[in-house]
Amino acid sequence: MLNAPAIITSFIVAFWISAIAILAVQNATPISLKFLFLESIQLPIGVILAFSVVVGLLGAALFKPIAQGINHNPE
């Protein structure tokens, strides 16, 4: 079972993609986001949820190497 981590990772990714697809289909009501005086265009809730997940994953993926680089002690 040398490929077990890759298979498990594939199942996890497939599960989340399926969950996002189901949420996107079920939440087709258009909404607009408001922050201070800014307002976005109207997008379906599912698209906003998917975008939020992607931004969170990318943020975490970028933050981890930066945080490890800051805490790294080269002694």
N, C-alpha and C positions, 0 to 999 in steps of 0.2 A: 504494500500500500504506500508506495512512494509518492503517489499523486493525491493522497487523501486531503492535504490542505488546499490544493487547487480545486478539487471537486467540492469541498465544503464551501470555499469562497464563491465558487460559481453558483451554488445553490442559494447562498445568502444574497448575492447580487440579483439573481433571477427572482427571488421572492420580493425584494424591494422594488424591482422594476414592475413586477406584476401588481404589487400594492399601489404604486403610483399610477399605473394605467387604470386600475379599477376606480381609484379616487378621482382621477381626471374625468372619467366617463360619468360617474355619478354626481359630480359637482360641476355641472356645466353652467351654473348661474354666473353671469358676469358681475364682477365687483370692481371698484376702483380703490386703491390704497391712498390714504391721506396721511401725510407727515408734515407737521407744522403748517406751512402755507403751500406745500407742494401736493399735487394730486396726479396719480398715474392714469393712464387710459384704462378703459374697462376690459378686463381679462377674466376668463373663467377661473374659478377657485382652484381647480385641479392644476392649471398651468402655474398659478402662483405658488401652490404647494410644491410642485416639482421644481420650480426655479429656486425656491427656498432651500430645498434639500440639496440641490446641486451646489449652491453657494456655500452652504454649511460644510459639505464634504470637501470642497476645494479649499475653504478657509482652514479646516482642520489639517488637510494634507500639506498646506503651505506653512501653517503655524508649527507643526511638529519639528521639522528640520531646523527652523529658526530658533525654537526654544531649546533644542538639543545643542545647537551651536553656541548659544549664549551661556548655557550651563556647563559646557565642556571645559574641563580644566586641563590644559596641555602639559602639566608637570610630569 
